[in-house]
Amino acid sequence: MSVRCDGGLIRLEGPCPVEEAETLAALLLAHPGAGVEWSGCTGMHTALVQVLLRLRPPLHGSCGDPFAARWLAPLLAPSDDG
């Protein structure tokens, strides 16, 4: 499985296809405040990107998907105005 809950972290591992978006959203909603460890993610479907942008969980590590690491990580970084 590419999306799984491991204690207080939700891990994204390997390729994360569209089918995993619902699982990711359900886990984030069931575990408020849970972080997402995405270092092991090698590919992320845009549906998962939308879940992350909407729910804005704390992210741990650097995303293994080069596109997400370059373009998504800065959008999800904690803001300095909060």
All heavy atoms as a GROMACS GRO file, in nm:
protein
  596
    1MET      N    1   0.085  -0.118   0.000
    1MET     CA    2   0.000   0.000   0.000
    1MET      C    3   0.088   0.123   0.000
    1MET      O    4   0.191   0.127   0.066
    1MET     CB    5  -0.091  -0.002   0.123
    1MET     CG    6  -0.178   0.121   0.132
    1MET     SD    7  -0.273   0.134   0.285
    1MET     CE    8  -0.401   0.017   0.253
    2SER      N    9   0.050   0.224  -0.072
    2SER     CA   10   0.134   0.342  -0.080
    2SER      C   11   0.096   0.449   0.022
    2SER      O   12   0.172   0.540   0.047
    2SER     CB   13   0.129   0.400  -0.221
    2SER     OG   14  -0.003   0.423  -0.260
    3VAL      N   15  -0.024   0.440   0.084
    3VAL     CA   16  -0.064   0.533   0.189
    3VAL      C   17  -0.104   0.449   0.310
    3VAL      O   18  -0.192   0.365   0.300
    3VAL     CB   19  -0.183   0.621   0.144
    3VAL    CG1   20  -0.228   0.710   0.259
    3VAL    CG2   21  -0.147   0.705   0.023
    4ARG      N   22  -0.036   0.472   0.424
    4ARG     CA   23  -0.069   0.396   0.543
    4ARG      C   24  -0.041   0.480   0.667
    4ARG      O   25   0.042   0.570   0.665
    4ARG     CB   26   0.008   0.265   0.548
    4ARG     CG   27   0.157   0.281   0.562
    4ARG     CD   28   0.230   0.147   0.556
    4ARG     NE   29   0.372   0.166   0.558
    4ARG     CZ   30   0.446   0.175   0.668
    4ARG    NH1   31   0.391   0.167   0.785
    4ARG    NH2   32   0.576   0.192   0.661
    5CYS      N   33  -0.114   0.450   0.773
    5CYS     CA   34  -0.096   0.520   0.899
    5CYS      C   35  -0.001   0.438   0.986
    5CYS      O   36  -0.020   0.318   1.004
    5CYS     CB   37  -0.231   0.539   0.968
    5CYS     SG   38  -0.221   0.649   1.110
    6ASP      N   39   0.100   0.505   1.038
    6ASP     CA   40   0.201   0.439   1.120
    6ASP      C   41   0.219   0.523   1.247
    6ASP      O   42   0.297   0.618   1.248
    6ASP     CB   43   0.331   0.428   1.041
    6ASP     CG   44   0.441   0.358   1.116
    6ASP    OD1   45   0.412   0.292   1.218
    6ASP    OD2   46   0.557   0.368   1.073
    7GLY      N   47   0.141   0.493   1.349
    7GLY     CA   48   0.147   0.574   1.470
    7GLY      C   49   0.088   0.711   1.444
    7GLY      O   50  -0.024   0.723   1.396
    8GLY      N   51   0.164   0.814   1.471
    8GLY     CA   52   0.118   0.951   1.451
    8GLY      C   53   0.148   1.007   1.314
    8GLY      O   54   0.124   1.124   1.289
    9LEU      N   55   0.203   0.923   1.226
    9LEU     CA   56   0.236   0.969   1.091
    9LEU      C   57   0.160   0.890   0.986
    9LEU      O   58   0.138   0.770   1.001
    9LEU     CB   59   0.386   0.953   1.063
    9LEU     CG   60   0.481   1.052   1.127
    9LEU    CD1   61   0.625   1.016   1.092
    9LEU    CD2   62   0.451   1.194   1.083
   10ILE      N   63   0.126   0.958   0.880
   10ILE     CA   64   0.070   0.894   0.762
   10ILE      C   65   0.182   0.890   0.661
   10ILE      O   66   0.241   0.993   0.629
   10ILE     CB   67  -0.052   0.971   0.710
   10ILE    CG1   68  -0.162   0.969   0.817
   10ILE    CG2   69  -0.100   0.912   0.578
   10ILE    CD1   70  -0.274   1.066   0.792
   11ARG      N   71   0.216   0.772   0.614
   11ARG     CA   72   0.330   0.756   0.524
   11ARG      C   73   0.284   0.738   0.380
   11ARG      O   74   0.194   0.660   0.352
   11ARG     CB   75   0.414   0.637   0.566
   11ARG     CG   76   0.472   0.652   0.704
   11ARG     CD   77   0.570   0.542   0.738
   11ARG     NE   78   0.620   0.559   0.873
   11ARG     CZ   79   0.719   0.642   0.907
   11ARG    NH1   80   0.780   0.712   0.815
   11ARG    NH2   81   0.757   0.651   1.032
   12LEU      N   82   0.349   0.813   0.291
   12LEU     CA   83   0.330   0.796   0.147
   12LEU      C   84   0.453   0.726   0.096
   12LEU      O   85   0.565   0.775   0.112
   12LEU     CB   86   0.313   0.932   0.079
   12LEU     CG   87   0.202   1.023   0.130
   12LEU    CD1   88   0.198   1.152   0.048
   12LEU    CD2   89   0.069   0.954   0.128
   13GLU      N   90   0.434   0.610   0.034
   13GLU     CA   91   0.547   0.530  -0.011
   13GLU      C   92   0.527   0.482  -0.153
   13GLU      O   93   0.416   0.440  -0.190
   13GLU     CB   94   0.566   0.410   0.083
   13GLU     CG   95   0.598   0.451   0.225
   13GLU     CD   96   0.602   0.335   0.321
   13GLU    OE1   97   0.549   0.228   0.289
   13GLU    OE2   98   0.659   0.353   0.430
   14GLY      N   99   0.634   0.487  -0.231
   14GLY     CA  100   0.629   0.442  -0.370
   14GLY      C  101   0.539   0.532  -0.453
   14GLY      O  102   0.512   0.646  -0.417
   15PRO      N  103   0.491   0.480  -0.565
   15PRO     CA  104   0.398   0.558  -0.646
   15PRO      C  105   0.263   0.568  -0.575
   15PRO      O  106   0.214   0.468  -0.522
   15PRO     CB  107   0.387   0.479  -0.776
   15PRO     CG  108   0.434   0.343  -0.745
   15PRO     CD  109   0.525   0.351  -0.626
   16CYS      N  110   0.208   0.687  -0.567
   16CYS     CA  111   0.080   0.710  -0.499
   16CYS      C  112  -0.024   0.748  -0.605
   16CYS      O  113  -0.034   0.864  -0.645
   16CYS     CB  114   0.095   0.819  -0.395
   16CYS     SG  115   0.208   0.776  -0.260
   17PRO      N  116  -0.101   0.648  -0.653
   17PRO     CA  117  -0.197   0.671  -0.761
   17PRO      C  118  -0.326   0.737  -0.712
   17PRO      O  119  -0.349   0.752  -0.591
   17PRO     CB  120  -0.224   0.530  -0.812
   17PRO     CG  121  -0.206   0.444  -0.693
   17PRO     CD  122  -0.095   0.509  -0.613
   18VAL      N  123  -0.412   0.772  -0.805
   18VAL     CA  124  -0.538   0.839  -0.775
   18VAL      C  125  -0.621   0.763  -0.674
   18VAL      O  126  -0.689   0.822  -0.590
   18VAL     CB  127  -0.617   0.867  -0.905
   18VAL    CG1  128  -0.660   0.737  -0.972
   18VAL    CG2  129  -0.737   0.958  -0.878
   19GLU      N  130  -0.617   0.632  -0.678
   19GLU     CA  131  -0.696   0.550  -0.587
   19GLU      C  132  -0.662   0.574  -0.440
   19GLU      O  133  -0.741   0.542  -0.351
   19GLU     CB  134  -0.678   0.400  -0.619
   19GLU     CG  135  -0.728   0.359  -0.755
   19GLU     CD  136  -0.627   0.384  -0.867
   19GLU    OE1  137  -0.510   0.417  -0.839
   19GLU    OE2  138  -0.668   0.370  -0.984
   20GLU      N  139  -0.545   0.627  -0.413
   20GLU     CA  140  -0.500   0.650  -0.275
   20GLU      C  141  -0.548   0.784  -0.218
   20GLU      O  142  -0.533   0.809  -0.098
   20GLU     CB  143  -0.348   0.641  -0.267
   20GLU     CG  144  -0.291   0.506  -0.306
   20GLU     CD  145  -0.322   0.397  -0.204
   20GLU    OE1  146  -0.373   0.426  -0.095
   20GLU    OE2  147  -0.294   0.280  -0.236
   21ALA      N  148  -0.603   0.871  -0.301
   21ALA     CA  149  -0.646   1.003  -0.254
   21ALA      C  150  -0.754   0.991  -0.147
   21ALA      O  151  -0.749   1.061  -0.045
   21ALA     CB  152  -0.693   1.089  -0.370
   22GLU      N  153  -0.850   0.905  -0.168
   22GLU     CA  154  -0.957   0.887  -0.070
   22GLU      C  155  -0.903   0.831   0.061
   22GLU      O  156  -0.943   0.874   0.169
   22GLU     CB  157  -1.066   0.796  -0.126
   22GLU     CG  158  -1.187   0.787  -0.036
   22GLU     CD  159  -1.301   0.708  -0.096
   22GLU    OE1  160  -1.296   0.674  -0.216
   22GLU    OE2  161  -1.396   0.680  -0.022
   23THR      N  162  -0.810   0.737   0.050
   23THR     CA  163  -0.748   0.681   0.171
   23THR      C  164  -0.673   0.789   0.248
   23THR      O  165  -0.684   0.799   0.370
   23THR     CB  166  -0.651   0.567   0.134
   23THR    OG1  167  -0.724   0.467   0.063
   23THR    CG2  168  -0.585   0.506   0.256
   24LEU      N  169  -0.596   0.871   0.176
   24LEU     CA  170  -0.522   0.979   0.241
   24LEU      C  171  -0.617   1.076   0.310
   24LEU      O  172  -0.595   1.112   0.426
   24LEU     CB  173  -0.435   1.053   0.138
   24LEU     CG  174  -0.358   1.174   0.191
   24LEU    CD1  175  -0.263   1.134   0.304
   24LEU    CD2  176  -0.282   1.241   0.077
   25ALA      N  177  -0.722   1.118   0.241
   25ALA     CA  178  -0.818   1.211   0.301
   25ALA      C  179  -0.884   1.151   0.425
   25ALA      O  180  -0.896   1.217   0.528
   25ALA     CB  181  -0.923   1.251   0.198
   26ALA      N  182  -0.924   1.025   0.416
   26ALA     CA  183  -0.989   0.958   0.529
   26ALA      C  184  -0.896   0.949   0.649
   26ALA      O  185  -0.937   0.973   0.764
   26ALA     CB  186  -1.037   0.820   0.488
   27LEU      N  187  -0.769   0.915   0.625
   27LEU     CA  188  -0.673   0.906   0.736
   27LEU      C  189  -0.647   1.041   0.799
   27LEU      O  190  -0.641   1.054   0.922
   27LEU     CB  191  -0.542   0.844   0.686
   27LEU     CG  192  -0.545   0.694   0.658
   27LEU    CD1  193  -0.416   0.650   0.589
   27LEU    CD2  194  -0.566   0.616   0.787
   28LEU      N  195  -0.635   1.144   0.717
   28LEU     CA  196  -0.611   1.278   0.771
   28LEU      C  197  -0.731   1.328   0.852
   28LEU      O  198  -0.714   1.392   0.955
   28LEU     CB  199  -0.578   1.376   0.659
   28LEU     CG  200  -0.439   1.360   0.598
   28LEU    CD1  201  -0.425   1.443   0.472
   28LEU    CD2  202  -0.332   1.398   0.700
   29LEU      N  203  -0.850   1.297   0.806
   29LEU     CA  204  -0.970   1.340   0.878
   29LEU      C  205  -0.990   1.257   1.006
   29LEU      O  206  -1.040   1.309   1.106
   29LEU     CB  207  -1.092   1.330   0.788
   29LEU     CG  208  -1.094   1.431   0.672
   29LEU    CD1  209  -1.207   1.400   0.576
   29LEU    CD2  210  -1.103   1.574   0.724
   30ALA      N  211  -0.952   1.132   1.004
   30ALA     CA  212  -0.967   1.045   1.121
   30ALA      C  213  -0.861   1.072   1.227
   30ALA      O  214  -0.880   1.039   1.344
   30ALA     CB  215  -0.961   0.898   1.078
   31HIS      N  216  -0.748   1.130   1.186
   31HIS     CA  217  -0.636   1.156   1.277
   31HIS      C  218  -0.597   1.304   1.269
   31HIS      O  219  -0.493   1.338   1.212
   31HIS     CB  220  -0.516   1.067   1.244
   31HIS     CG  221  -0.546   0.922   1.244
   31HIS    ND1  222  -0.553   0.847   1.360
   31HIS    CD2  223  -0.576   0.835   1.144
   31HIS    CE1  224  -0.583   0.723   1.330
   31HIS    NE2  225  -0.598   0.712   1.200
   32PRO      N  226  -0.679   1.394   1.325
   32PRO     CA  227  -0.648   1.537   1.318
   32PRO      C  228  -0.509   1.565   1.376
   32PRO      O  229  -0.472   1.511   1.480
   32PRO     CB  230  -0.757   1.602   1.403
   32PRO     CG  231  -0.866   1.502   1.411
   32PRO     CD  232  -0.800   1.367   1.401
   33GLY      N  233  -0.434   1.646   1.308
   33GLY     CA  234  -0.300   1.680   1.354
   33GLY      C  235  -0.192   1.582   1.313
   33GLY      O  236  -0.074   1.607   1.338
   34ALA      N  237  -0.230   1.471   1.252
   34ALA     CA  238  -0.130   1.373   1.207
   34ALA      C  239  -0.045   1.435   1.096
   34ALA      O  240  -0.095   1.509   1.012
   34ALA     CB  241  -0.198   1.246   1.156
   35GLY      N  242   0.083   1.405   1.100
   35GLY     CA  243   0.173   1.453   0.996
   35GLY      C  244   0.181   1.353   0.882
   35GLY      O  245   0.139   1.238   0.894
   36VAL      N  246   0.235   1.399   0.772
   36VAL     CA  247   0.254   1.315   0.655
   36VAL      C  248   0.404   1.303   0.628
   36VAL      O  249   0.472   1.404   0.608
   36VAL     CB  250   0.181   1.371   0.531
   36VAL    CG1  251   0.216   1.293   0.406
   36VAL    CG2  252   0.030   1.370   0.554
   37GLU      N  253   0.454   1.181   0.631
   37GLU     CA  254   0.592   1.152   0.595
   37GLU      C  255   0.592   1.112   0.448
   37GLU      O  256   0.534   1.011   0.411
   37GLU     CB  257   0.646   1.038   0.683
   37GLU     CG  258   0.774   0.974   0.637
   37GLU     CD  259   0.886   1.071   0.610
   37GLU    OE1  260   0.933   1.139   0.704
   37GLU    OE2  261   0.929   1.077   0.493
   38TRP      N  262   0.653   1.194   0.364
   38TRP     CA  263   0.643   1.170   0.220
   38TRP      C  264   0.777   1.146   0.152
   38TRP      O  265   0.788   1.147   0.031
   38TRP     CB  266   0.565   1.281   0.154
   38TRP     CG  267   0.622   1.422   0.161
   38TRP    CD1  268   0.722   1.467   0.240
   38TRP    CD2  269   0.579   1.533   0.084
   38TRP    NE1  270   0.744   1.600   0.218
   38TRP    CE2  271   0.657   1.643   0.123
   38TRP    CE3  272   0.483   1.551  -0.013
   38TRP    CZ2  273   0.640   1.770   0.066
   38TRP    CZ3  274   0.468   1.677  -0.068
   38TRP    CH2  275   0.545   1.784  -0.029
   39SER      N  276   0.880   1.118   0.231
   39SER     CA  277   1.013   1.093   0.174
   39SER      C  278   1.015   0.972   0.082
   39SER      O  279   1.090   0.968  -0.015
   39SER     CB  280   1.116   1.071   0.285
   39SER     OG  281   1.124   1.184   0.367
   40GLY      N  282   0.933   0.871   0.112
   40GLY     CA  283   0.932   0.750   0.032
   40GLY      C  284   0.842   0.755  -0.090
   40GLY      O  285   0.834   0.660  -0.167
   41CYS      N  286   0.774   0.867  -0.110
   41CYS     CA  287   0.683   0.881  -0.225
   41CYS      C  288   0.766   0.906  -0.351
   41CYS      O  289   0.842   1.000  -0.359
   41CYS     CB  290   0.588   0.998  -0.201
   41CYS     SG  291   0.482   1.036  -0.341
   42THR      N  292   0.749   0.819  -0.450
   42THR     CA  293   0.825   0.834  -0.574
   42THR      C  294   0.743   0.895  -0.687
   42THR      O  295   0.798   0.935  -0.788
   42THR     CB  296   0.878   0.697  -0.621
   42THR    OG1  297   0.768   0.608  -0.639
   42THR    CG2  298   0.976   0.640  -0.520
   43GLY      N  299   0.612   0.904  -0.667
   43GLY     CA  300   0.525   0.964  -0.767
   43GLY      C  301   0.391   0.994  -0.702
   43GLY      O  302   0.338   0.911  -0.629
   44MET      N  303   0.338   1.114  -0.724
   44MET     CA  304   0.215   1.154  -0.658
   44MET      C  305   0.113   1.202  -0.760
   44MET      O  306   0.140   1.295  -0.836
   44MET     CB  307   0.245   1.266  -0.558
   44MET     CG  308   0.125   1.307  -0.476
   44MET     SD  309   0.160   1.442  -0.362
   44MET     CE  310   0.293   1.373  -0.265
   45HIS      N  311  -0.003   1.137  -0.762
   45HIS     CA  312  -0.112   1.180  -0.850
   45HIS      C  313  -0.164   1.315  -0.802
   45HIS      O  314  -0.161   1.345  -0.682
   45HIS     CB  315  -0.223   1.075  -0.849
   45HIS     CG  316  -0.324   1.099  -0.956
   45HIS    ND1  317  -0.428   1.187  -0.938
   45HIS    CD2  318  -0.337   1.048  -1.080
   45HIS    CE1  319  -0.503   1.188  -1.049
   45HIS    NE2  320  -0.447   1.104  -1.136
   46THR      N  321  -0.214   1.396  -0.894
   46THR     CA  322  -0.264   1.528  -0.857
   46THR      C  323  -0.382   1.523  -0.761
   46THR      O  324  -0.406   1.619  -0.688
   46THR     CB  325  -0.302   1.610  -0.981
   46THR    OG1  326  -0.396   1.535  -1.058
   46THR    CG2  327  -0.179   1.642  -1.064
   47ALA      N  328  -0.454   1.412  -0.754
   47ALA     CA  329  -0.562   1.399  -0.657
   47ALA      C  330  -0.508   1.403  -0.514
   47ALA      O  331  -0.569   1.462  -0.425
   47ALA     CB  332  -0.641   1.271  -0.680
   48LEU      N  333  -0.391   1.343  -0.491
   48LEU     CA  334  -0.329   1.349  -0.359
   48LEU      C  335  -0.277   1.490  -0.331
   48LEU      O  336  -0.285   1.537  -0.218
   48LEU     CB  337  -0.216   1.247  -0.348
   48LEU     CG  338  -0.262   1.105  -0.316
   48LEU    CD1  339  -0.303   1.033  -0.441
   48LEU    CD2  340  -0.157   1.029  -0.243
   49VAL      N  341  -0.229   1.556  -0.434
   49VAL     CA  342  -0.186   1.695  -0.420
   49VAL      C  343  -0.304   1.779  -0.371
   49VAL      O  344  -0.290   1.862  -0.280
   49VAL     CB  345  -0.131   1.750  -0.554
   49VAL    CG1  346  -0.108   1.899  -0.546
   49VAL    CG2  347  -0.003   1.677  -0.593
   50GLN      N  348  -0.420   1.759  -0.430
   50GLN     CA  349  -0.539   1.835  -0.390
   50GLN      C  350  -0.577   1.809  -0.245
   50GLN      O  351  -0.613   1.902  -0.172
   50GLN     CB  352  -0.655   1.802  -0.482
   50GLN     CG  353  -0.636   1.855  -0.622
   50GLN     CD  354  -0.743   1.808  -0.719
   50GLN    OE1  355  -0.820   1.717  -0.689
   50GLN    NE2  356  -0.747   1.871  -0.835
   51VAL      N  357  -0.566   1.684  -0.201
   51VAL     CA  358  -0.595   1.651  -0.061
   51VAL      C  359  -0.497   1.724   0.031
   51VAL      O  360  -0.538   1.785   0.131
   51VAL     CB  361  -0.588   1.498  -0.037
   51VAL    CG1  362  -0.594   1.465   0.112
   51VAL    CG2  363  -0.700   1.428  -0.112
   52LEU      N  364  -0.370   1.722  -0.003
   52LEU     CA  365  -0.270   1.790   0.080
   52LEU      C  366  -0.292   1.940   0.083
   52LEU      O  367  -0.279   2.004   0.188
   52LEU     CB  368  -0.130   1.756   0.032
   52LEU     CG  369  -0.085   1.610   0.049
   52LEU    CD1  370   0.051   1.589  -0.015
   52LEU    CD2  371  -0.083   1.571   0.196
   53LEU      N  372  -0.326   1.998  -0.032
   53LEU     CA  373  -0.350   2.142  -0.037
   53LEU      C  374  -0.475   2.181   0.044
   53LEU      O  375  -0.480   2.287   0.105
   53LEU     CB  376  -0.365   2.190  -0.182
   53LEU     CG  377  -0.236   2.196  -0.262
   53LEU    CD1  378  -0.266   2.222  -0.409
   53LEU    CD2  379  -0.144   2.304  -0.207
   54ARG      N  380  -0.576   2.096   0.042
   54ARG     CA  381  -0.700   2.126   0.113
   54ARG      C  382  -0.686   2.108   0.264
   54ARG      O  383  -0.729   2.190   0.343
   54ARG     CB  384  -0.813   2.039   0.060
   54ARG     CG  385  -0.944   2.050   0.136
   54ARG     CD  386  -1.001   2.192   0.125
   54ARG     NE  387  -1.126   2.204   0.194
   54ARG     CZ  388  -1.140   2.246   0.321
   54ARG    NH1  389  -1.034   2.277   0.392
   54ARG    NH2  390  -1.258   2.257   0.376
   55LEU      N  391  -0.624   1.997   0.306
   55LEU     CA  392  -0.618   1.964   0.449
   55LEU      C  393  -0.493   2.015   0.519
   55LEU      O  394  -0.489   2.022   0.641
   55LEU     CB  395  -0.635   1.813   0.469
   55LEU     CG  396  -0.770   1.759   0.418
   55LEU    CD1  397  -0.777   1.608   0.435
   55LEU    CD2  398  -0.885   1.827   0.490
   56ARG      N  399  -0.389   2.046   0.443
   56ARG     CA  400  -0.265   2.106   0.493
   56ARG      C  401  -0.206   2.041   0.618
   56ARG      O  402  -0.184   2.106   0.721
   56ARG     CB  403  -0.285   2.254   0.517
   56ARG     CG  404  -0.319   2.327   0.390
   56ARG     CD  405  -0.281   2.471   0.398
   56ARG     NE  406  -0.303   2.533   0.270
   56ARG     CZ  407  -0.207   2.559   0.182
   56ARG    NH1  408  -0.084   2.530   0.209
   56ARG    NH2  409  -0.235   2.616   0.068
   57PRO      N  410  -0.176   1.912   0.610
   57PRO     CA  411  -0.114   1.846   0.726
   57PRO      C  412   0.033   1.888   0.738
   57PRO      O  413   0.094   1.932   0.641
   57PRO     CB  414  -0.123   1.698   0.689
   57PRO     CG  415  -0.113   1.699   0.540
   57PRO     CD  416  -0.190   1.822   0.497
   58PRO      N  417   0.090   1.872   0.857
   58PRO     CA  418   0.234   1.895   0.870
   58PRO      C  419   0.308   1.789   0.787
   58PRO      O  420   0.272   1.671   0.791
   58PRO     CB  421   0.262   1.876   1.018
   58PRO     CG  422   0.132   1.861   1.087
   58PRO     CD  423   0.027   1.837   0.984
   59LEU      N  424   0.409   1.832   0.714
   59LEU     CA  425   0.487   1.741   0.630
   59LEU      C  426   0.621   1.711   0.694
   59LEU      O  427   0.682   1.800   0.754
   59LEU     CB  428   0.507   1.802   0.491
   59LEU     CG  429   0.379   1.829   0.414
   59LEU    CD1  430   0.410   1.904   0.285
   59LEU    CD2  431   0.304   1.700   0.384
   60HIS      N  432   0.665   1.588   0.680
   60HIS     CA  433   0.793   1.545   0.737
   60HIS      C  434   0.881   1.491   0.626
   60HIS      O  435   0.836   1.411   0.544
   60HIS     CB  436   0.770   1.437   0.843
   60HIS     CG  437   0.686   1.484   0.957
   60HIS    ND1  438   0.739   1.546   1.067
   60HIS    CD2  439   0.551   1.481   0.976
   60HIS    CE1  440   0.641   1.578   1.150
   60HIS    NE2  441   0.526   1.540   1.096
   61GLY      N  442   1.006   1.535   0.624
   61GLY     CA  443   1.100   1.491   0.522
   61GLY      C  444   1.082   1.568   0.393
   61GLY      O  445   0.999   1.658   0.381
   62SER      N  446   1.162   1.532   0.296
   62SER     CA  447   1.154   1.589   0.162
   62SER      C  448   1.086   1.488   0.071
   62SER      O  449   1.123   1.370   0.072
   62SER     CB  450   1.293   1.621   0.107
   62SER     OG  451   1.355   1.717   0.187
   63CYS      N  452   0.991   1.533  -0.008
   63CYS     CA  453   0.917   1.442  -0.094
   63CYS      C  454   1.011   1.376  -0.194
   63CYS      O  455   1.096   1.442  -0.254
   63CYS     CB  456   0.806   1.516  -0.167
   63CYS     SG  457   0.700   1.406  -0.262
   64GLY      N  458   0.993   1.246  -0.212
   64GLY     CA  459   1.073   1.171  -0.308
   64GLY      C  460   1.031   1.192  -0.452
   64GLY      O  461   1.102   1.153  -0.545
   65ASP      N  462   0.914   1.254  -0.474
   65ASP     CA  463   0.868   1.289  -0.608
   65ASP      C  464   0.929   1.425  -0.642
   65ASP      O  465   0.897   1.525  -0.577
   65ASP     CB  466   0.716   1.297  -0.610
   65ASP     CG  467   0.658   1.340  -0.744
   65ASP    OD1  468   0.729   1.406  -0.824
   65ASP    OD2  469   0.541   1.310  -0.770
   66PRO      N  470   1.021   1.432  -0.739
   66PRO     CA  471   1.091   1.557  -0.766
   66PRO      C  472   0.997   1.674  -0.799
   66PRO      O  473   1.022   1.787  -0.756
   66PRO     CB  474   1.181   1.525  -0.887
   66PRO     CG  475   1.193   1.377  -0.886
   66PRO     CD  476   1.068   1.324  -0.826
   67PHE      N  477   0.890   1.649  -0.872
   67PHE     CA  478   0.797   1.757  -0.905
   67PHE      C  479   0.730   1.811  -0.778
   67PHE      O  480   0.725   1.932  -0.757
   67PHE     CB  481   0.691   1.710  -1.004
   67PHE     CG  482   0.596   1.819  -1.044
   67PHE    CD1  483   0.628   1.905  -1.147
   67PHE    CD2  484   0.475   1.836  -0.977
   67PHE    CE1  485   0.540   2.008  -1.183
   67PHE    CE2  486   0.388   1.938  -1.012
   67PHE     CZ  487   0.420   2.024  -1.116
   68ALA      N  488   0.680   1.722  -0.694
   68ALA     CA  489   0.615   1.764  -0.570
   68ALA      C  490   0.713   1.835  -0.478
   68ALA      O  491   0.678   1.934  -0.414
   68ALA     CB  492   0.551   1.645  -0.500
   69ALA      N  493   0.835   1.783  -0.471
   69ALA     CA  494   0.936   1.846  -0.385
   69ALA      C  495   0.965   1.988  -0.431
   69ALA      O  496   0.980   2.079  -0.349
   69ALA     CB  497   1.064   1.763  -0.385
   70ARG      N  498   0.970   2.008  -0.561
   70ARG     CA  499   1.003   2.140  -0.616
   70ARG      C  500   0.887   2.238  -0.608
   70ARG      O  501   0.905   2.353  -0.570
   70ARG     CB  502   1.046   2.122  -0.762
   70ARG     CG  503   1.061   2.250  -0.841
   70ARG     CD  504   1.195   2.316  -0.812
   70ARG     NE  505   1.220   2.420  -0.910
   70ARG     CZ  506   1.214   2.550  -0.880
   70ARG    NH1  507   1.186   2.588  -0.758
   70ARG    NH2  508   1.239   2.639  -0.971
   71TRP      N  509   0.767   2.194  -0.641
   71TRP     CA  510   0.655   2.286  -0.657
   71TRP      C  511   0.552   2.281  -0.546
   71TRP      O  512   0.488   2.382  -0.516
   71TRP     CB  513   0.586   2.262  -0.792
   71TRP     CG  514   0.680   2.286  -0.905
   71TRP    CD1  515   0.742   2.193  -0.982
   71TRP    CD2  516   0.729   2.412  -0.951
   71TRP    NE1  517   0.824   2.252  -1.073
   71TRP    CE2  518   0.819   2.388  -1.057
   71TRP    CE3  519   0.706   2.544  -0.913
   71TRP    CZ2  520   0.883   2.489  -1.125
   71TRP    CZ3  521   0.771   2.646  -0.981
   71TRP    CH2  522   0.858   2.618  -1.086
   72LEU      N  523   0.531   2.166  -0.486
   72LEU     CA  524   0.428   2.154  -0.384
   72LEU      C  525   0.479   2.188  -0.245
   72LEU      O  526   0.409   2.254  -0.168
   72LEU     CB  527   0.370   2.011  -0.386
   72LEU     CG  528   0.256   1.983  -0.289
   72LEU    CD1  529   0.139   2.075  -0.316
   72LEU    CD2  530   0.213   1.838  -0.302
   73ALA      N  531   0.598   2.143  -0.212
   73ALA     CA  532   0.652   2.166  -0.077
   73ALA      C  533   0.649   2.314  -0.038
   73ALA      O  534   0.607   2.346   0.074
   73ALA     CB  535   0.792   2.107  -0.066
   74PRO      N  536   0.690   2.407  -0.125
   74PRO     CA  537   0.684   2.548  -0.085
   74PRO      C  538   0.541   2.597  -0.057
   74PRO      O  539   0.520   2.681   0.030
   74PRO     CB  540   0.744   2.623  -0.204
   74PRO     CG  541   0.829   2.522  -0.273
   74PRO     CD  542   0.758   2.390  -0.254
   75LEU      N  543   0.444   2.543  -0.129
   75LEU     CA  544   0.305   2.584  -0.107
   75LEU      C  545   0.250   2.533   0.026
   75LEU      O  546   0.161   2.595   0.084
   75LEU     CB  547   0.216   2.531  -0.219
   75LEU     CG  548   0.241   2.587  -0.358
   75LEU    CD1  549   0.153   2.516  -0.461
   75LEU    CD2  550   0.212   2.737  -0.360
   76LEU      N  551   0.304   2.422   0.074
   76LEU     CA  552   0.255   2.360   0.197
   76LEU      C  553   0.339   2.394   0.319
   76LEU      O  554   0.308   2.351   0.430
   76LEU     CB  555   0.247   2.208   0.180
   76LEU     CG  556   0.140   2.162   0.080
   76LEU    CD1  557   0.154   2.013   0.054
   76LEU    CD2  558   0.002   2.195   0.130
   77ALA      N  559   0.446   2.468   0.300
   77ALA     CA  560   0.532   2.505   0.412
   77ALA      C  561   0.453   2.595   0.508
   77ALA      O  562   0.368   2.674   0.465
   77ALA     CB  563   0.656   2.577   0.361
   78PRO      N  564   0.480   2.581   0.637
   78PRO     CA  565   0.411   2.668   0.734
   78PRO      C  566   0.437   2.815   0.702
   78PRO      O  567   0.548   2.853   0.666
   78PRO     CB  568   0.474   2.631   0.868
   78PRO     CG  569   0.538   2.499   0.846
   78PRO     CD  570   0.574   2.492   0.701
   79SER      N  571   0.334   2.895   0.715
   79SER     CA  572   0.349   3.038   0.686
   79SER      C  573   0.410   3.110   0.806
   79SER      O  574   0.396   3.066   0.920
   79SER     CB  575   0.216   3.101   0.648
   79SER     OG  576   0.130   3.098   0.760
   80ASP      N  577   0.475   3.221   0.780
   80ASP     CA  578   0.537   3.301   0.885
   80ASP      C  579   0.439   3.400   0.946
   80ASP      O  580   0.470   3.465   1.044
   80ASP     CB  581   0.657   3.378   0.828
   80ASP     CG  582   0.770   3.284   0.789
   80ASP    OD1  583   0.780   3.175   0.848
   80ASP    OD2  584   0.847   3.321   0.699
   81ASP      N  585   0.319   3.412   0.889
   81ASP     CA  586   0.225   3.513   0.938
   81ASP      C  587   0.123   3.458   1.038
   81ASP      O  588   0.033   3.527   1.079
   81ASP     CB  589   0.151   3.577   0.821
   81ASP     CG  590   0.068   3.480   0.740
   81ASP    OD1  591   0.062   3.360   0.777
   81ASP    OD2  592   0.009   3.519   0.638
   82GLY      N  593   0.136   3.328   1.075
   82GLY     CA  594   0.037   3.264   1.158
   82GLY      C  595   0.057   3.274   1.301
   82GLY      O  596  -0.012   3.263   1.390
   0.00000   0.00000   0.00000
